[in-house]
Amino acid sequence: MKINVDRERCVGAGQCVLAAPAVFEQNREDGLVELLQPEPSEDLHAAVTEAELICPSGAIELQS
């Protein structure tokens, strides 16, 4: 799994951070998504999938 994030679409809701804190973080300056692990291990896939689904702006894209 590969993750792409679109910081321009991000609204800083932080739902991704709550769902998968090992993979996503919010930038301290602008509050937008920061990707910590562009290719997370398999044990994180469920949390990353949840983060994609609950992102209010659709800023997270997953590729298999």
N, CA, C and O atoms as a Maestro MAE file, in Angstrom:
{
 s_m_m2io_version
 :::
 2.0.0
}

f_m_ct {
 s_m_title
 :::
 protein
 m_atom[256] {
  # First column is atom index #
  i_m_mmod_type
  r_m_x_coord
  r_m_y_coord
  r_m_z_coord
  i_m_residue_number
  s_m_chain_name
  s_m_pdb_residue_name
  s_m_pdb_atom_name
  i_m_atomic_number
  :::
  1 25 0.840 -1.176 0.000 1 A "MET " " N  " 7
  2 3 0.000 0.000 0.000 1 A "MET " " CA " 6
  3 2 0.889 1.244 0.000 1 A "MET " " C  " 6
  4 15 1.859 1.351 0.751 1 A "MET " " O  " 8
  5 25 0.512 2.179 -0.878 2 A "LYS " " N  " 7
  6 3 1.167 3.481 -0.916 2 A "LYS " " CA " 6
  7 2 0.125 4.544 -0.616 2 A "LYS " " C  " 6
  8 15 -1.040 4.417 -0.992 2 A "LYS " " O  " 8
  9 25 0.560 5.582 0.061 3 A "ILE " " N  " 7
  10 3 -0.344 6.670 0.433 3 A "ILE " " CA " 6
  11 2 0.117 7.954 -0.238 3 A "ILE " " C  " 6
  12 15 1.303 8.283 -0.258 3 A "ILE " " O  " 8
  13 25 -0.849 8.661 -0.781 4 A "ASN " " N  " 7
  14 3 -0.610 10.007 -1.291 4 A "ASN " " CA " 6
  15 2 -1.533 10.945 -0.528 4 A "ASN " " C  " 6
  16 15 -2.698 10.619 -0.298 4 A "ASN " " O  " 8
  17 25 -1.028 12.095 -0.139 5 A "VAL " " N  " 7
  18 3 -1.875 13.105 0.495 5 A "VAL " " CA " 6
  19 2 -1.795 14.392 -0.305 5 A "VAL " " C  " 6
  20 15 -0.741 14.767 -0.817 5 A "VAL " " O  " 8
  21 25 -2.929 15.053 -0.397 6 A "ASP " " N  " 7
  22 3 -3.021 16.329 -1.097 6 A "ASP " " CA " 6
  23 2 -3.198 17.421 -0.047 6 A "ASP " " C  " 6
  24 15 -4.306 17.667 0.427 6 A "ASP " " O  " 8
  25 25 -2.102 18.065 0.306 7 A "ARG " " N  " 7
  26 3 -2.144 19.095 1.347 7 A "ARG " " CA " 6
  27 2 -3.015 20.281 0.942 7 A "ARG " " C  " 6
  28 15 -3.535 20.986 1.807 7 A "ARG " " O  " 8
  29 25 -3.181 20.510 -0.350 8 A "GLU " " N  " 7
  30 3 -4.024 21.617 -0.806 8 A "GLU " " CA " 6
  31 2 -5.504 21.325 -0.558 8 A "GLU " " C  " 6
  32 15 -6.291 22.254 -0.383 8 A "GLU " " O  " 8
  33 25 -5.888 20.065 -0.540 9 A "ARG " " N  " 7
  34 3 -7.284 19.691 -0.255 9 A "ARG " " CA " 6
  35 2 -7.542 19.561 1.238 9 A "ARG " " C  " 6
  36 15 -8.687 19.673 1.678 9 A "ARG " " O  " 8
  37 25 -6.500 19.326 2.021 10 A "CYS " " N  " 7
  38 3 -6.630 19.103 3.456 10 A "CYS " " CA " 6
  39 2 -7.240 20.331 4.136 10 A "CYS " " C  " 6
  40 15 -6.888 21.472 3.834 10 A "CYS " " O  " 8
  41 25 -8.169 20.062 5.067 11 A "VAL " " N  " 7
  42 3 -8.795 21.152 5.824 11 A "VAL " " CA " 6
  43 2 -8.343 21.163 7.282 11 A "VAL " " C  " 6
  44 15 -8.824 21.971 8.077 11 A "VAL " " O  " 8
  45 25 -7.422 20.271 7.633 12 A "GLY " " N  " 7
  46 3 -6.863 20.262 8.981 12 A "GLY " " CA " 6
  47 2 -7.784 19.701 10.053 12 A "GLY " " C  " 6
  48 15 -7.644 20.052 11.225 12 A "GLY " " O  " 8
  49 25 -8.720 18.841 9.680 13 A "ALA " " N  " 7
  50 3 -9.655 18.270 10.653 13 A "ALA " " CA " 6
  51 2 -8.971 17.308 11.626 13 A "ALA " " C  " 6
  52 15 -9.438 17.134 12.751 13 A "ALA " " O  " 8
  53 25 -7.886 16.690 11.208 14 A "GLY " " N  " 7
  54 3 -7.121 15.816 12.096 14 A "GLY " " CA " 6
  55 2 -7.679 14.414 12.280 14 A "GLY " " C  " 6
  56 15 -7.188 13.662 13.122 14 A "GLY " " O  " 8
  57 25 -8.684 14.054 11.515 15 A "GLN " " N  " 7
  58 3 -9.270 12.718 11.646 15 A "GLN " " CA " 6
  59 2 -8.268 11.631 11.290 15 A "GLN " " C  " 6
  60 15 -8.286 10.556 11.890 15 A "GLN " " O  " 8
  61 25 -7.407 11.889 10.337 16 A "CYS " " N  " 7
  62 3 -6.395 10.905 9.938 16 A "CYS " " CA " 6
  63 2 -5.421 10.632 11.082 16 A "CYS " " C  " 6
  64 15 -4.997 9.495 11.291 16 A "CYS " " O  " 8
  65 25 -5.078 11.667 11.806 17 A "VAL " " N  " 7
  66 3 -4.155 11.532 12.932 17 A "VAL " " CA " 6
  67 2 -4.787 10.687 14.039 17 A "VAL " " C  " 6
  68 15 -4.116 9.864 14.662 17 A "VAL " " O  " 8
  69 25 -6.073 10.895 14.276 18 A "LEU " " N  " 7
  70 3 -6.775 10.104 15.281 18 A "LEU " " CA " 6
  71 2 -6.871 8.641 14.875 18 A "LEU " " C  " 6
  72 15 -6.752 7.755 15.721 18 A "LEU " " O  " 8
  73 25 -7.087 8.374 13.578 19 A "ALA " " N  " 7
  74 3 -7.240 7.002 13.093 19 A "ALA " " CA " 6
  75 2 -5.911 6.273 12.978 19 A "ALA " " C  " 6
  76 15 -5.831 5.081 13.275 19 A "ALA " " O  " 8
  77 25 -4.867 6.975 12.550 20 A "ALA " " N  " 7
  78 3 -3.572 6.326 12.298 20 A "ALA " " CA " 6
  79 2 -2.422 7.259 12.685 20 A "ALA " " C  " 6
  80 15 -1.744 7.802 11.812 20 A "ALA " " O  " 8
  81 25 -2.199 7.448 13.988 21 A "PRO " " N  " 7
  82 3 -1.170 8.399 14.430 21 A "PRO " " CA " 6
  83 2 0.258 7.994 14.073 21 A "PRO " " C  " 6
  84 15 1.151 8.841 14.081 21 A "PRO " " O  " 8
  85 25 0.490 6.741 13.766 22 A "ALA " " N  " 7
  86 3 1.832 6.314 13.364 22 A "ALA " " CA " 6
  87 2 2.126 6.685 11.910 22 A "ALA " " C  " 6
  88 15 3.277 6.651 11.474 22 A "ALA " " O  " 8
  89 25 1.077 7.037 11.166 23 A "VAL " " N  " 7
  90 3 1.227 7.302 9.734 23 A "VAL " " CA " 6
  91 2 1.033 8.772 9.387 23 A "VAL " " C  " 6
  92 15 1.686 9.292 8.482 23 A "VAL " " O  " 8
  93 25 0.131 9.444 10.110 24 A "PHE " " N  " 7
  94 3 -0.203 10.837 9.815 24 A "PHE " " CA " 6
  95 2 0.064 11.735 11.019 24 A "PHE " " C  " 6
  96 15 -0.017 11.313 12.172 24 A "PHE " " O  " 8
  97 25 0.382 12.981 10.708 25 A "GLU " " N  " 7
  98 3 0.587 13.994 11.738 25 A "GLU " " CA " 6
  99 2 0.070 15.312 11.180 25 A "GLU " " C  " 6
  100 15 -0.026 15.484 9.965 25 A "GLU " " O  " 8
  101 25 -0.261 16.239 12.068 26 A "GLN " " N  " 7
  102 3 -0.648 17.573 11.625 26 A "GLN " " CA " 6
  103 2 0.546 18.508 11.775 26 A "GLN " " C  " 6
  104 15 1.214 18.526 12.808 26 A "GLN " " O  " 8
  105 25 0.797 19.270 10.740 27 A "ASN " " N  " 7
  106 3 1.871 20.251 10.757 27 A "ASN " " CA " 6
  107 2 1.589 21.281 11.836 27 A "ASN " " C  " 6
  108 15 0.470 21.784 11.936 27 A "ASN " " O  " 8
  109 25 2.579 21.597 12.632 28 A "ARG " " N  " 7
  110 3 2.395 22.535 13.751 28 A "ARG " " CA " 6
  111 2 2.108 23.958 13.298 28 A "ARG " " C  " 6
  112 15 1.446 24.717 14.005 28 A "ARG " " O  " 8
  113 25 2.593 24.313 12.145 29 A "GLU " " N  " 7
  114 3 2.407 25.690 11.672 29 A "GLU " " CA " 6
  115 2 1.060 25.928 11.011 29 A "GLU " " C  " 6
  116 15 0.394 26.920 11.306 29 A "GLU " " O  " 8
  117 25 0.647 25.027 10.115 30 A "ASP " " N  " 7
  118 3 -0.592 25.270 9.375 30 A "ASP " " CA " 6
  119 2 -1.707 24.270 9.688 30 A "ASP " " C  " 6
  120 15 -2.831 24.442 9.217 30 A "ASP " " O  " 8
  121 25 -1.417 23.233 10.472 31 A "GLY " " N  " 7
  122 3 -2.433 22.266 10.863 31 A "GLY " " CA " 6
  123 2 -2.795 21.255 9.797 31 A "GLY " " C  " 6
  124 15 -3.697 20.442 9.996 31 A "GLY " " O  " 8
  125 25 -2.109 21.291 8.673 32 A "LEU " " N  " 7
  126 3 -2.424 20.377 7.584 32 A "LEU " " CA " 6
  127 2 -1.680 19.053 7.740 32 A "LEU " " C  " 6
  128 15 -0.709 18.945 8.489 32 A "LEU " " O  " 8
  129 25 -2.159 18.064 7.020 33 A "VAL " " N  " 7
  130 3 -1.637 16.704 7.125 33 A "VAL " " CA " 6
  131 2 -0.155 16.628 6.745 33 A "VAL " " C  " 6
  132 15 0.310 17.287 5.815 33 A "VAL " " O  " 8
  133 25 0.553 15.810 7.491 34 A "GLU " " N  " 7
  134 3 1.942 15.448 7.188 34 A "GLU " " CA " 6
  135 2 1.972 13.928 7.136 34 A "GLU " " C  " 6
  136 15 1.445 13.267 8.030 34 A "GLU " " O  " 8
  137 25 2.572 13.379 6.116 35 A "LEU " " N  " 7
  138 3 2.664 11.935 5.950 35 A "LEU " " CA " 6
  139 2 3.966 11.439 6.548 35 A "LEU " " C  " 6
  140 15 5.047 11.817 6.096 35 A "LEU " " O  " 8
  141 25 3.868 10.595 7.563 36 A "LEU " " N  " 7
  142 3 5.040 10.059 8.243 36 A "LEU " " CA " 6
  143 2 5.558 8.782 7.582 36 A "LEU " " C  " 6
  144 15 6.762 8.528 7.557 36 A "LEU " " O  " 8
  145 25 4.625 7.980 7.046 37 A "GLN " " N  " 7
  146 3 4.987 6.701 6.436 37 A "GLN " " CA " 6
  147 2 4.247 6.550 5.105 37 A "GLN " " C  " 6
  148 15 3.083 6.149 5.106 37 A "GLN " " O  " 8
  149 25 4.878 6.854 3.982 38 A "PRO " " N  " 7
  150 3 4.203 6.740 2.692 38 A "PRO " " CA " 6
  151 2 3.881 5.297 2.286 38 A "PRO " " C  " 6
  152 15 3.007 5.062 1.451 38 A "PRO " " O  " 8
  153 25 4.590 4.338 2.880 39 A "GLU " " N  " 7
  154 3 4.330 2.921 2.609 39 A "GLU " " CA " 6
  155 2 4.298 2.176 3.945 39 A "GLU " " C  " 6
  156 15 5.273 1.525 4.319 39 A "GLU " " O  " 8
  157 25 3.171 2.275 4.664 40 A "PRO " " N  " 7
  158 3 3.092 1.682 6.004 40 A "PRO " " CA " 6
  159 2 3.090 0.151 5.978 40 A "PRO " " C  " 6
  160 15 2.724 -0.468 4.980 40 A "PRO " " O  " 8
  161 25 3.500 -0.431 7.080 41 A "SER " " N  " 7
  162 3 3.501 -1.886 7.201 41 A "SER " " CA " 6
  163 2 2.066 -2.413 7.198 41 A "SER " " C  " 6
  164 15 1.116 -1.670 7.445 41 A "SER " " O  " 8
  165 25 1.932 -3.683 6.921 42 A "GLU " " N  " 7
  166 3 0.611 -4.297 6.771 42 A "GLU " " CA " 6
  167 2 -0.251 -4.170 8.026 42 A "GLU " " C  " 6
  168 15 -1.474 -4.067 7.931 42 A "GLU " " O  " 8
  169 25 0.374 -4.176 9.186 43 A "ASP " " N  " 7
  170 3 -0.411 -4.067 10.422 43 A "ASP " " CA " 6
  171 2 -1.086 -2.700 10.573 43 A "ASP " " C  " 6
  172 15 -1.957 -2.544 11.429 43 A "ASP " " O  " 8
  173 25 -0.711 -1.721 9.772 44 A "LEU " " N  " 7
  174 3 -1.316 -0.390 9.823 44 A "LEU " " CA " 6
  175 2 -2.349 -0.158 8.719 44 A "LEU " " C  " 6
  176 15 -2.995 0.889 8.691 44 A "LEU " " O  " 8
  177 25 -2.509 -1.118 7.816 45 A "HIS " " N  " 7
  178 3 -3.388 -0.931 6.667 45 A "HIS " " CA " 6
  179 2 -4.836 -0.642 7.057 45 A "HIS " " C  " 6
  180 15 -5.469 0.217 6.444 45 A "HIS " " O  " 8
  181 25 -5.367 -1.322 8.043 46 A "ALA " " N  " 7
  182 3 -6.761 -1.101 8.445 46 A "ALA " " CA " 6
  183 2 -6.955 0.323 8.964 46 A "ALA " " C  " 6
  184 15 -7.945 0.976 8.633 46 A "ALA " " O  " 8
  185 25 -6.022 0.800 9.767 47 A "ALA " " N  " 7
  186 3 -6.119 2.156 10.311 47 A "ALA " " CA " 6
  187 2 -5.987 3.199 9.200 47 A "ALA " " C  " 6
  188 15 -6.676 4.219 9.221 47 A "ALA " " O  " 8
  189 25 -5.114 2.948 8.241 48 A "VAL " " N  " 7
  190 3 -4.929 3.884 7.131 48 A "VAL " " CA " 6
  191 2 -6.173 3.915 6.246 48 A "VAL " " C  " 6
  192 15 -6.586 4.977 5.782 48 A "VAL " " O  " 8
  193 25 -6.757 2.761 6.018 49 A "THR " " N  " 7
  194 3 -7.993 2.693 5.235 49 A "THR " " CA " 6
  195 2 -9.104 3.476 5.930 49 A "THR " " C  " 6
  196 15 -9.863 4.195 5.279 49 A "THR " " O  " 8
  197 25 -9.197 3.337 7.241 50 A "GLU " " N  " 7
  198 3 -10.186 4.103 8.005 50 A "GLU " " CA " 6
  199 2 -9.918 5.598 7.863 50 A "GLU " " C  " 6
  200 15 -10.850 6.381 7.678 50 A "GLU " " O  " 8
  201 25 -8.665 5.993 7.947 51 A "ALA " " N  " 7
  202 3 -8.310 7.410 7.810 51 A "ALA " " CA " 6
  203 2 -8.747 7.957 6.457 51 A "ALA " " C  " 6
  204 15 -9.264 9.071 6.370 51 A "ALA " " O  " 8
  205 25 -8.542 7.181 5.414 52 A "GLU " " N  " 7
  206 3 -8.966 7.610 4.079 52 A "GLU " " CA " 6
  207 2 -10.487 7.791 4.037 52 A "GLU " " C  " 6
  208 15 -10.981 8.774 3.485 52 A "GLU " " O  " 8
  209 25 -11.213 6.859 4.610 53 A "LEU " " N  " 7
  210 3 -12.673 6.897 4.572 53 A "LEU " " CA " 6
  211 2 -13.264 8.065 5.366 53 A "LEU " " C  " 6
  212 15 -14.290 8.623 4.975 53 A "LEU " " O  " 8
  213 25 -12.624 8.436 6.476 54 A "ILE " " N  " 7
  214 3 -13.195 9.481 7.325 54 A "ILE " " CA " 6
  215 2 -12.643 10.879 7.051 54 A "ILE " " C  " 6
  216 15 -13.080 11.851 7.667 54 A "ILE " " O  " 8
  217 25 -11.702 10.979 6.145 55 A "CYS " " N  " 7
  218 3 -11.145 12.300 5.801 55 A "CYS " " CA " 6
  219 2 -12.241 13.153 5.161 55 A "CYS " " C  " 6
  220 15 -12.745 12.803 4.094 55 A "CYS " " O  " 8
  221 25 -12.617 14.263 5.795 56 A "PRO " " N  " 7
  222 3 -13.728 15.069 5.282 56 A "PRO " " CA " 6
  223 2 -13.447 15.757 3.943 56 A "PRO " " C  " 6
  224 15 -14.380 16.123 3.229 56 A "PRO " " O  " 8
  225 25 -12.181 15.932 3.604 57 A "SER " " N  " 7
  226 3 -11.853 16.628 2.365 57 A "SER " " CA " 6
  227 2 -11.390 15.696 1.246 57 A "SER " " C  " 6
  228 15 -11.163 16.144 0.122 57 A "SER " " O  " 8
  229 25 -11.249 14.412 1.545 58 A "GLY " " N  " 7
  230 3 -10.783 13.474 0.535 58 A "GLY " " CA " 6
  231 2 -9.336 13.690 0.137 58 A "GLY " " C  " 6
  232 15 -8.958 13.445 -1.009 58 A "GLY " " O  " 8
  233 25 -8.525 14.147 1.082 59 A "ALA " " N  " 7
  234 3 -7.135 14.479 0.797 59 A "ALA " " CA " 6
  235 2 -6.201 13.268 0.797 59 A "ALA " " C  " 6
  236 15 -5.033 13.386 0.427 59 A "ALA " " O  " 8
  237 25 -6.713 12.104 1.211 60 A "ILE " " N  " 7
  238 3 -5.889 10.895 1.303 60 A "ILE " " CA " 6
  239 2 -6.272 9.947 0.185 60 A "ILE " " C  " 6
  240 15 -7.450 9.655 -0.020 60 A "ILE " " O  " 8
  241 25 -5.261 9.463 -0.544 61 A "GLU " " N  " 7
  242 3 -5.482 8.510 -1.623 61 A "GLU " " CA " 6
  243 2 -4.598 7.302 -1.382 61 A "GLU " " C  " 6
  244 15 -3.395 7.438 -1.159 61 A "GLU " " O  " 8
  245 25 -5.197 6.119 -1.428 62 A "LEU " " N  " 7
  246 3 -4.450 4.870 -1.235 62 A "LEU " " CA " 6
  247 2 -4.284 4.153 -2.554 62 A "LEU " " C  " 6
  248 15 -5.186 4.132 -3.392 62 A "LEU " " O  " 8
  249 25 -3.107 3.564 -2.722 63 A "GLN " " N  " 7
  250 3 -2.812 2.744 -3.898 63 A "GLN " " CA " 6
  251 2 -2.303 1.404 -3.420 63 A "GLN " " C  " 6
  252 15 -1.464 1.321 -2.523 63 A "GLN " " O  " 8
  253 25 -2.822 0.354 -4.035 64 A "SER " " N  " 7
  254 3 -2.384 -1.002 -3.646 64 A "SER " " CA " 6
  255 2 -1.083 -1.355 -4.300 64 A "SER " " C  " 6
  256 15 -0.564 -2.451 -4.090 64 A "SER " " O  " 8
  :::
 }
 m_bond[255] {
  # First column is bond index #
  i_m_from
  i_m_to
  i_m_order
  :::
  1 1 2 1
  2 2 3 1
  3 3 4 2
  4 3 5 1
  5 5 6 1
  6 6 7 1
  7 7 8 2
  8 7 9 1
  9 9 10 1
  10 10 11 1
  11 11 12 2
  12 11 13 1
  13 13 14 1
  14 14 15 1
  15 15 16 2
  16 15 17 1
  17 17 18 1
  18 18 19 1
  19 19 20 2
  20 19 21 1
  21 21 22 1
  22 22 23 1
  23 23 24 2
  24 23 25 1
  25 25 26 1
  26 26 27 1
  27 27 28 2
  28 27 29 1
  29 29 30 1
  30 30 31 1
  31 31 32 2
  32 31 33 1
  33 33 34 1
  34 34 35 1
  35 35 36 2
  36 35 37 1
  37 37 38 1
  38 38 39 1
  39 39 40 2
  40 39 41 1
  41 41 42 1
  42 42 43 1
  43 43 44 2
  44 43 45 1
  45 45 46 1
  46 46 47 1
  47 47 48 2
  48 47 49 1
  49 49 50 1
  50 50 51 1
  51 51 52 2
  52 51 53 1
  53 53 54 1
  54 54 55 1
  55 55 56 2
  56 55 57 1
  57 57 58 1
  58 58 59 1
  59 59 60 2
  60 59 61 1
  61 61 62 1
  62 62 63 1
  63 63 64 2
  64 63 65 1
  65 65 66 1
  66 66 67 1
  67 67 68 2
  68 67 69 1
  69 69 70 1
  70 70 71 1
  71 71 72 2
  72 71 73 1
  73 73 74 1
  74 74 75 1
  75 75 76 2
  76 75 77 1
  77 77 78 1
  78 78 79 1
  79 79 80 2
  80 79 81 1
  81 81 82 1
  82 82 83 1
  83 83 84 2
  84 83 85 1
  85 85 86 1
  86 86 87 1
  87 87 88 2
  88 87 89 1
  89 89 90 1
  90 90 91 1
  91 91 92 2
  92 91 93 1
  93 93 94 1
  94 94 95 1
  95 95 96 2
  96 95 97 1
  97 97 98 1
  98 98 99 1
  99 99 100 2
  100 99 101 1
  101 101 102 1
  102 102 103 1
  103 103 104 2
  104 103 105 1
  105 105 106 1
  106 106 107 1
  107 107 108 2
  108 107 109 1
  109 109 110 1
  110 110 111 1
  111 111 112 2
  112 111 113 1
  113 113 114 1
  114 114 115 1
  115 115 116 2
  116 115 117 1
  117 117 118 1
  118 118 119 1
  119 119 120 2
  120 119 121 1
  121 121 122 1
  122 122 123 1
  123 123 124 2
  124 123 125 1
  125 125 126 1
  126 126 127 1
  127 127 128 2
  128 127 129 1
  129 129 130 1
  130 130 131 1
  131 131 132 2
  132 131 133 1
  133 133 134 1
  134 134 135 1
  135 135 136 2
  136 135 137 1
  137 137 138 1
  138 138 139 1
  139 139 140 2
  140 139 141 1
  141 141 142 1
  142 142 143 1
  143 143 144 2
  144 143 145 1
  145 145 146 1
  146 146 147 1
  147 147 148 2
  148 147 149 1
  149 149 150 1
  150 150 151 1
  151 151 152 2
  152 151 153 1
  153 153 154 1
  154 154 155 1
  155 155 156 2
  156 155 157 1
  157 157 158 1
  158 158 159 1
  159 159 160 2
  160 159 161 1
  161 161 162 1
  162 162 163 1
  163 163 164 2
  164 163 165 1
  165 165 166 1
  166 166 167 1
  167 167 168 2
  168 167 169 1
  169 169 170 1
  170 170 171 1
  171 171 172 2
  172 171 173 1
  173 173 174 1
  174 174 175 1
  175 175 176 2
  176 175 177 1
  177 177 178 1
  178 178 179 1
  179 179 180 2
  180 179 181 1
  181 181 182 1
  182 182 183 1
  183 183 184 2
  184 183 185 1
  185 185 186 1
  186 186 187 1
  187 187 188 2
  188 187 189 1
  189 189 190 1
  190 190 191 1
  191 191 192 2
  192 191 193 1
  193 193 194 1
  194 194 195 1
  195 195 196 2
  196 195 197 1
  197 197 198 1
  198 198 199 1
  199 199 200 2
  200 199 201 1
  201 201 202 1
  202 202 203 1
  203 203 204 2
  204 203 205 1
  205 205 206 1
  206 206 207 1
  207 207 208 2
  208 207 209 1
  209 209 210 1
  210 210 211 1
  211 211 212 2
  212 211 213 1
  213 213 214 1
  214 214 215 1
  215 215 216 2
  216 215 217 1
  217 217 218 1
  218 218 219 1
  219 219 220 2
  220 219 221 1
  221 221 222 1
  222 222 223 1
  223 223 224 2
  224 223 225 1
  225 225 226 1
  226 226 227 1
  227 227 228 2
  228 227 229 1
  229 229 230 1
  230 230 231 1
  231 231 232 2
  232 231 233 1
  233 233 234 1
  234 234 235 1
  235 235 236 2
  236 235 237 1
  237 237 238 1
  238 238 239 1
  239 239 240 2
  240 239 241 1
  241 241 242 1
  242 242 243 1
  243 243 244 2
  244 243 245 1
  245 245 246 1
  246 246 247 1
  247 247 248 2
  248 247 249 1
  249 249 250 1
  250 250 251 1
  251 251 252 2
  252 251 253 1
  253 253 254 1
  254 254 255 1
  255 255 256 2
  :::
 }
}
